Amino acid sequence: MAVYATMNSPVGELLLTGELGPDGLALDSVSMSGGKKTPAVGDRTAAPEAFTEVIAQLNDYFAGERTHFDLEYTTGGTDFQRRVWQAVDEIPYGTTVGYGRIAERIGASRVAVRAVGTAIGANPLLIVRPCHRVVGANGALTGYAGGLDNKRVLLDLEYAGRTA
């Protein structure tokens, strides 16, 4: 069953969507209000109780008490996107990596940097899959579906948590 919930956060309201099955919830998106890709709720059923663990882990992250997530996700995306997303998942908390480095990690040429950026931009799991940790070659903040201001908030939160 397709379900959704919302939660307040330091980066505004988050929309959480997932699939509820016999084994529990599989998260399929985390998006920010006002972001570039806010999925429509459509015929999903409001089920905040199904997202209790997701919300708890996100709240722990925002409180600086969690550095990674332990959640079930739906699988989606192309093989290339999944390879890129796995490389993004491996970026340590409180650090940033350039798009070129992601291309290297998946065995793609430097020419593939644009394709890597497109795959990162298609990430449906904002915050949980830490695409906010990917920056431009010179360390500049570039593209983020949740907006650059929110990317800065997330990175600042992680930098503060890293030194605490």
C-alpha positions in Angstrom: 0.0 0.0 0.0 1.4 3.4 -1.0 1.6 5.7 2.1 2.9 9.0 3.2 3.6 11.2 6.2 5.1 14.7 6.8 7.4 16.0 9.4 8.9 19.3 10.4 12.6 19.7 10.3 15.3 22.4 10.4 15.1 22.5 6.5 11.3 22.8 6.5 8.6 20.3 6.1 9.6 16.9 4.7 7.3 14.7 2.7 8.0 11.0 3.3 6.6 8.4 1.0 6.8 4.6 1.0 5.3 1.3 0.4 3.8 -0.6 3.3 4.0 -4.4 2.9 3.9 -7.5 5.1 7.5 -6.8 6.2 6.9 -3.2 7.1 7.7 0.1 5.4 10.1 0.5 2.5 10.9 4.2 2.1 10.8 5.5 -1.5 11.3 9.2 -1.1 12.2 12.0 1.2 11.6 15.4 -0.2 11.6 19.0 1.0 8.7 21.4 0.6 9.6 24.0 -2.1 12.3 21.6 -3.5 12.8 20.9 -7.1 11.1 17.5 -7.1 8.4 17.2 -4.5 6.4 14.1 -5.4 2.6 14.3 -5.5 0.9 12.4 -2.7 -1.7 11.3 -5.3 -3.7 8.3 -4.1 -1.3 7.5 -1.2 -2.8 7.0 2.2 -1.7 9.2 5.1 -0.1 6.8 7.6 2.2 8.7 9.9 2.4 5.6 12.2 4.1 3.7 9.5 7.0 6.2 9.4 7.7 6.2 13.2 11.2 4.7 12.7 12.0 7.0 9.7 10.9 10.1 11.7 12.9 9.0 14.8 16.1 8.4 12.7 15.7 11.8 10.9 15.1 13.6 14.2 18.2 11.9 15.7 20.2 13.1 12.6 19.0 16.6 13.0 19.9 16.5 16.7 23.4 15.5 15.8 23.0 12.0 17.3 23.0 9.9 14.1 25.6 9.8 11.3 23.9 7.2 9.1 20.5 5.7 8.5 19.4 2.1 8.9 16.2 2.0 6.9 14.6 -0.2 4.2 14.3 1.5 0.8 12.4 0.6 -2.4 14.7 -0.1 -5.3 14.4 2.2 -8.2 16.5 4.0 -10.8 18.7 2.6 -13.5 21.8 0.5 -12.9 24.0 3.5 -13.4 21.9 5.6 -10.9 22.1 2.8 -8.4 25.9 2.6 -8.7 26.1 6.4 -8.2 23.7 6.3 -5.3 25.7 3.6 -3.6 28.9 5.7 -4.0 26.9 8.6 -2.4 25.8 6.4 0.4 29.5 5.8 1.2 30.4 9.4 1.7 31.3 9.8 5.4 29.3 12.0 7.6 30.7 15.5 7.9 32.7 15.3 4.7 32.2 16.4 1.1 33.2 14.8 -2.2 33.3 16.2 -5.7 31.3 14.8 -8.7 34.6 13.7 -10.3 35.4 11.6 -7.3 32.1 9.9 -7.5 32.7 9.1 -11.2 36.1 7.6 -10.2 34.5 5.5 -7.4 32.1 3.9 -9.8 34.7 3.3 -12.5 33.4 5.9 -14.9 35.6 8.3 -16.8 35.9 12.0 -15.9 33.8 12.6 -19.0 30.9 11.0 -17.1 30.8 13.7 -14.5 27.7 15.3 -16.0 25.9 11.9 -16.0 26.9 11.4 -12.4 25.4 14.8 -11.6 22.2 13.9 -13.3 22.0 10.6 -11.4 22.6 12.4 -8.1 19.9 14.9 -9.0 17.5 12.0 -9.5 18.1 10.8 -5.9 14.6 10.4 -4.3 16.0 10.0 -0.8 17.2 13.5 0.2 19.1 13.6 3.5 18.9 9.8 4.0 21.0 9.3 0.9 23.5 12.1 1.5 23.7 13.8 -1.9 24.1 17.1 -0.1 27.7 15.9 0.6 28.5 16.2 -3.1 30.1 19.5 -4.1 31.7 21.1 -7.2 35.3 20.5 -8.1 36.4 23.6 -6.2 34.3 22.8 -3.2 31.5 25.2 -4.1 28.0 24.3 -3.3 26.3 23.2 -6.5 22.8 21.8 -7.3 20.6 20.3 -4.7 17.0 19.3 -5.2 16.2 20.8 -1.7 17.8 24.1 -2.6 21.3 25.4 -1.9 20.3 27.1 1.4 19.1 23.7 2.7 22.3 22.0 1.5 24.3 24.5 3.5 22.1 23.9 6.6 22.7 20.1 6.3 26.5 20.5 5.8 26.8 23.0 8.7 24.8 20.5 10.9 27.2 17.7 10.0 30.4 19.8 10.4 29.2 20.9 13.9 28.4 17.2 14.7 31.8 16.1 13.5 33.7 18.3 15.9 31.4 17.7 18.9 
